Amino acid sequence: MTKTSRFNYIKRGLVGVCAATMLTGLCAGTAFGAATDVANETPVTVNTQAINISVTVPTATVSAVVDAGGAFADVAGGNFVNNSVCGVHVSNVEVKTAGSSFTLQTAADFIAGSNTTENAAKLSASVAGAELDMADYTTKKAPTADVKFASGATQALKFSGAVKNLTGATMNEEALTFVSVAWTVAADA
C-alpha cells in the first residue's frame, strides 16, 4: 500500500502542477491575449513662417514713342512673374511724377475740350486683365480693379497714353522724363 500511496501522491502532485500551469495559461491569455486595434492620430502641422512671396516686378525703363497725333499704345512695360507658392495681387500702386516734363491727367480731364494745360499727358496701364488710369495713383492706394497673379504666372504689363499741348521746349527734347510707377504686391488672402 505504501507503493500505491506514493504513486497517488505523485499523481496528485502532477495533477496539481498541471492545474496550476493551466490556470496561469488562462490568466496570461487574458493579459497577453489578442491585441485590440487602437486608433490614434498623428497631427502634422506645416509652419509657413519661412515662406516669402517672390514676385518679379518690372523695373526697366520703358520708352514710349509718340506718333504724330501725340498717342502711344501697347508699349511693353515688362512682365510680372509670380515665383511664389501662392497667388498674389497688387495691393498698392503709386505713380511718381517728380521731375516729369508732363502734367499727368486722368483720361477724363485729358480729353476735356477746354483742356489747355501745357504738356498734358494721360497714361493707362493694362495688366492681368485690369485697366488702370495711372493719374488716379499719384497718391499711393489700392487698385480699383483686381490685379492678381496665380502661382507661377507671368503677366505682361502694357502702357498706353497720349500727350498734347506740347511746348516748343518739350518738342525739342528727344527723351523726356515722364513718371515712375511703384507696385506693391501681397499674398492673396
VEXVEXGU-300794 format. One line per 8 residues: number of its first residue (from 1); their letters; for each residue x, y, z of C-alpha. Coordinates in nm, 2 decimals, always signed. Example, Ala and Ser with C-alpha at 12.3 -4.5 7.8 and 13.67 -1.06 7.14 Angstrom:
1	AS	+1.23,-0.45,+0.78 | +1.37,-0.11,+0.71 $
END
This chain:
1	MTKTSRFN	+0.00,+0.00,+0.00 | +0.28,+0.23,+0.06 | +0.38,+0.19,-0.31 | +0.04,+0.28,-0.42 | +0.02,+0.56,-0.19 | +0.34,+0.72,-0.31 | +0.21,+0.68,-0.67 | -0.11,+0.86,-0.57 $
9	YIKRGLVG	+0.10,+1.14,-0.42 | +0.30,+1.17,-0.73 | -0.02,+1.16,-0.94 | -0.18,+1.43,-0.73 | +0.13,+1.64,-0.75 | +0.14,+1.62,-1.13 | -0.23,+1.70,-1.15 | -0.17,+2.00,-0.92 $
17	VCAATMLT	+0.12,+2.12,-1.13 | -0.08,+2.07,-1.45 | -0.38,+2.26,-1.30 | -0.15,+2.55,-1.19 | +0.00,+2.56,-1.54 | -0.34,+2.57,-1.70 | -0.46,+2.84,-1.46 | -0.16,+3.05,-1.53 $
25	GLCAGTAF	-0.22,+3.00,-1.90 | -0.58,+3.11,-1.87 | -0.48,+3.42,-1.68 | -0.20,+3.50,-1.91 | -0.43,+3.46,-2.21 | -0.65,+3.74,-2.08 | -0.35,+3.97,-2.00 | -0.15,+3.89,-2.32 $
33	GAATDVAN	-0.42,+3.77,-2.55 | -0.51,+3.91,-2.89 | -0.44,+4.29,-2.90 | -0.73,+4.51,-2.99 | -0.67,+4.78,-3.26 | -0.61,+5.12,-3.12 | -0.67,+5.42,-3.34 | -0.46,+5.73,-3.27 $
41	ETPVTVNT	-0.40,+6.03,-3.47 | -0.06,+6.19,-3.56 | -0.11,+6.56,-3.61 | +0.11,+6.71,-3.89 | +0.15,+7.08,-3.90 | +0.31,+7.30,-4.16 | +0.49,+7.61,-4.04 | +0.48,+7.87,-4.33 $
49	QAINISVT	+0.67,+8.15,-4.15 | +0.98,+8.08,-4.36 | +0.79,+8.12,-4.69 | +0.82,+8.45,-4.85 | +0.64,+8.57,-5.16 | +0.87,+8.62,-5.46 | +0.74,+8.83,-5.74 | +0.95,+8.99,-6.02 $
57	VPTATVSA	+0.81,+9.34,-6.08 | +0.91,+9.53,-6.40 | +1.19,+9.78,-6.32 | +1.34,+9.85,-6.66 | +1.30,+10.19,-6.82 | +1.00,+10.20,-7.06 | +1.04,+10.41,-7.38 | +0.72,+10.52,-7.54 $
65	VVDAGGAF	+0.74,+10.66,-7.90 | +0.47,+10.91,-7.96 | +0.30,+10.92,-8.30 | +0.22,+11.24,-8.50 | -0.11,+11.26,-8.32 | +0.05,+11.25,-7.98 | -0.06,+10.90,-7.89 | +0.13,+10.58,-7.79 $
73	ADVAGGNF	-0.03,+10.24,-7.74 | +0.06,+9.89,-7.63 | +0.41,+9.99,-7.51 | +0.57,+9.69,-7.35 | +0.64,+9.76,-6.98 | +0.79,+9.43,-6.89 | +0.65,+9.13,-6.70 | +0.52,+9.05,-6.36 $
81	VNNSVCGV	+0.64,+8.70,-6.27 | +0.50,+8.53,-5.96 | +0.76,+8.28,-5.83 | +0.56,+8.23,-5.51 | +0.39,+7.91,-5.38 | +0.07,+8.12,-5.35 | -0.14,+8.36,-5.56 | -0.05,+8.73,-5.52 $
89	HVSNVEVK	-0.22,+9.06,-5.60 | -0.12,+9.42,-5.65 | -0.21,+9.58,-5.31 | -0.09,+9.93,-5.39 | +0.02,+10.15,-5.68 | +0.19,+10.48,-5.67 | +0.28,+10.70,-5.97 | +0.57,+10.94,-5.90 $
97	TAGSSFTL	+0.58,+11.25,-6.12 | +0.87,+11.43,-5.96 | +1.09,+11.58,-6.23 | +0.83,+11.50,-6.50 | +0.82,+11.71,-6.82 | +0.45,+11.65,-6.83 | +0.13,+11.72,-6.63 | -0.03,+11.38,-6.58 $
105	QTAADFIA	-0.41,+11.40,-6.60 | -0.69,+11.15,-6.58 | -0.83,+11.03,-6.91 | -1.15,+11.24,-6.85 | -0.95,+11.56,-6.78 | -0.72,+11.50,-7.07 | -1.00,+11.47,-7.33 | -1.20,+11.77,-7.20 $
113	GSNTTENA	-1.24,+12.02,-7.48 | -1.14,+12.31,-7.25 | -0.81,+12.14,-7.16 | -0.53,+12.39,-7.24 | -0.28,+12.26,-6.99 | +0.07,+12.27,-7.14 | +0.24,+11.94,-7.18 | -0.07,+11.75,-7.07 $
121	AKLSASVA	-0.04,+11.37,-7.07 | -0.26,+11.07,-6.99 | -0.13,+10.72,-6.91 | -0.30,+10.39,-6.86 | -0.16,+10.05,-6.76 | -0.30,+9.72,-6.86 | -0.20,+9.41,-6.66 | -0.38,+9.08,-6.57 $
129	GAELDMAD	-0.70,+9.20,-6.74 | -0.72,+9.52,-6.54 | -0.70,+9.87,-6.69 | -0.56,+10.14,-6.45 | -0.57,+10.51,-6.52 | -0.23,+10.60,-6.37 | -0.33,+10.96,-6.28 | -0.56,+10.80,-6.01 $
137	YTTKKAPT	-0.25,+10.67,-5.83 | -0.04,+10.99,-5.77 | -0.11,+10.91,-5.41 | -0.03,+10.55,-5.31 | -0.35,+10.34,-5.29 | -0.50,+10.01,-5.38 | -0.60,+9.95,-5.74 | -0.96,+10.00,-5.83 $
145	ADVKFASG	-0.96,+9.67,-6.02 | -0.83,+9.33,-5.92 | -0.47,+9.27,-6.04 | -0.40,+8.91,-5.95 | -0.13,+8.66,-6.04 | -0.16,+8.29,-5.98 | +0.14,+8.10,-5.85 | +0.39,+8.06,-6.13 $
153	ATQALKFS	+0.21,+8.31,-6.36 | +0.37,+8.56,-6.59 | +0.17,+8.87,-6.69 | +0.27,+9.13,-6.93 | +0.24,+9.50,-6.84 | +0.14,+9.74,-7.13 | +0.12,+10.11,-7.13 | -0.09,+10.34,-7.35 $
161	GAVKNLTG	-0.14,+10.71,-7.34 | -0.12,+11.04,-7.52 | +0.03,+11.39,-7.49 | -0.10,+11.72,-7.61 | -0.04,+12.10,-7.59 | +0.33,+12.05,-7.61 | +0.56,+12.35,-7.57 | +0.85,+12.42,-7.81 $
169	ATMNEEAL	+1.10,+12.33,-7.54 | +0.93,+12.00,-7.49 | +0.92,+11.93,-7.86 | +1.30,+11.98,-7.89 | +1.38,+11.71,-7.64 | +1.45,+11.36,-7.76 | +1.37,+11.17,-7.44 | +1.16,+11.32,-7.17 $
177	TFVSVAWT	+1.11,+11.21,-6.81 | +0.75,+11.11,-6.76 | +0.67,+10.90,-6.45 | +0.79,+10.61,-6.24 | +0.55,+10.35,-6.10 | +0.59,+10.17,-5.77 | +0.40,+9.84,-5.74 | +0.34,+9.67,-5.41 $
185	VAADA	+0.24,+9.31,-5.41 | +0.09,+9.09,-5.13 | -0.01,+8.73,-5.09 | -0.38,+8.66,-5.16 | -0.59,+8.61,-4.86 $
END
